[in-house]
Amino acid sequence: MDIGSASIRAVEVNGFDGPRPQIVRYAEVALPMNSTRRGEVVETSTVGTALRRLWSTGGFKTKDVVLGMGGSRVFARDLSVPRASIVQIRESLPFIVQELLPVPVADALLDFYPIAEEDGDSGPQVSGLLVAALKDAVNANVAAVAGAGLRPVQVDLIPFAMTRALAPLRTARGRDVLVSIGANSTNVVVSDNGVPQFVRILTNGSDDVTRAIATRLQWSPDQAEAAKRAVGMGGAMMRAEDRPVLEIIYEVVGELLAGIRSTISYYATAHPAEPPQRILLSGGGAQMIGLPNALQELAGLPVQLAEPLAAVPMPKRYKQASRADQDAYTTAFGLALGSHA
């Protein structure tokens, strides 16, 4: 289940442990304004009511739920620790990671994702990713789910879910940069044959463009969103009256693309022998006119628009949905797969 700023989406998956997992049910319901903020529950009872409506609408056959967390209150950092069992590593985290976090350890939930074993200066080490989320953000989302009569069985990192959906372990080959541009944040993951090597969550998203247009031109949010979709980053059919919108889009999107490029450059500098080979682009923001080409030019890597659910068996009516509607369920699909990892 993917709790967003404007809606909640959920998918139910069968055959999760086989070569072709199948989406058998899916649904989305809108959220009242201000009931969540950047994917975090603000009004528990309001979101709980929406969840009960979602389960009724979707006809889901299970009450077990995997929740995704991302955004500015979740952190992922590179970490190497002495080789030990995963249980021992997790128990040691509160004592060794404070300098990596912008918040007190006591305020965070910690986990470790091992990637590889290596020889360090003081002996064998395990390199991986430290994952930390603020307790109050996680607890609010869990409380809303439990209050709706559902069972939260796992909380997962949204960039991990994205990786499962875009670069499955069974089929992924090579070193890709997975970039998912959402409404309020952008996830950047370097994946090597389907294994996440590096994660950054940027606090820029496509809604920043809408808000900038609405504020500067004094338009309604709906007018601003329509202009963003129509104008994008320009094209052969651009009209002179579109220039004010275009200038705002270039400024705001330029900041986002610069952040993506800097993130990729940081990884490439730290791993000169393992450069990324391409960018797989997804998310609602990826649909903006001209954005994929602009990112390719700026980052100096080929950019391919991902189609994460194109080969996933699903109900016929879903196959008839638009590309944007299909992409909207990518995170929820990846979370469902992760519940059985």
Residue, then its C-alpha position, 0 to 999 in steps of 0.5 A: m500500500d502506497i500512502g501519498s499526498a492526494s490518494i492511497r493506492a494498493v495492489e494485491v499480488n499472487g504468485f509473488d515467489g514465481p517468475r511472473p507475479q500477477i496483480v489480481r486486485y488494485a484500487e485507489v481512493a482520494l484523500p481529503m486535503n491535508s490529511t497527509r503530508r508528503g506521504e505521512v499521516v497527519e489525521t489518523s482517523t480521516v486516513g483510516t476512513a479512507l482505508r476502509r473505503l479503499w478495501s471495500t472498493g478494491g475487494f481485497k482478500t487479505k488484511d495484511v499490509v506492507l507500508g512504504m516510507g520515503g521522503s524527508r523523514v527517511f534516510a539511507r546512508d552507506l555503512s560498513v561494519p565488522r562482519a557479524s550476523i545480521v541480528q548482531i549488526r542490527e543490535s549494534l546500530p544504535f551505538i555506531v551510527q549517530e554521526l550519520l543521522p541528522v536526528p538523535v538515534a532515540d528518535a529513529l527506527l534503524d535497519f541495515y541492508p547488507i550488500a557485500e563482504e569485503d576486507g577492511d583495515s581491521g578485518p572482514q567487513v560487511s558493506g551495505l546501507l543504513v536505513a533510518a526513519l523517524k519513529d513518529a512518522v512510521n507510527a502515525n502511518v501504522a496507527a492509521v492502518a491498524g485503526a482501519g482494521l488492517r494488519p501492518v506486517q512490514v514497513d519498507l523503504i520506498p526506493f527498495a520497492m521501486t528497485r524490485a519493480l524496475a529492476p527485478l533480481r531475476t532479469a536485471r543486468g548491468r548497473d542502472v540509475l533508477v530515478s522515480i520522480g514523484a509528487n513531493s520527492t524523487n528517489v535515486v537508486v544505483s542498482d547492480n544486477g537488481v541489487p541496490q548499491f546506493v540510495r538517495i531521497l531528494t525532497n524535490g518533486s513534480d508538485d514543486v513545479t505546480r506550486a511555483i506556477a500557481t504562486r507566481l502567476q496567481w493561478s489555481p492549482d488545477q490551472a497550474e497543473a494543466a499548464k505544466r502538463a501542456v507546456g512541459m519543457g517546451g516543444a515545436m508547438m509552443r506559443a508565445e503566451d506559454r513563455p512565463v510558464l516555460e520559464i518557471i518550469y525550466e527554473v524549478v525542473g532545472e534544480l531537480l535535474a541538477g540534484i539528480r546529476s549531482t547524486i549520480s556524480y557523487y556515486a560515480t566519483a566514489h566508485p570510479a571502477e563501477p560507473p552507471q550505464r544508463i538511467l531508468l526513469s519513472g514516476g508521474g514527473a517523468q511524463m513531463i514533456g521534454l524532461p527525459n531528454a533534458l536529463q539525458e543531456l545534463a547527466g551524460l547518460p542514456v535515459q530510458l522511460a521504464e515500463p515497470l508493469a508492462a509485462v505483469p499479468m493483471p486484470k483486463r481493465y487495468k491493461q486499458a488504463s493510461r501509461a500514467d495510471q499504470d505507473a501510479y501503482t509501481t510503488a505499491f507493486g514493489l512493496a507487495l513483492g518485498s513482503h515475501a522477500 
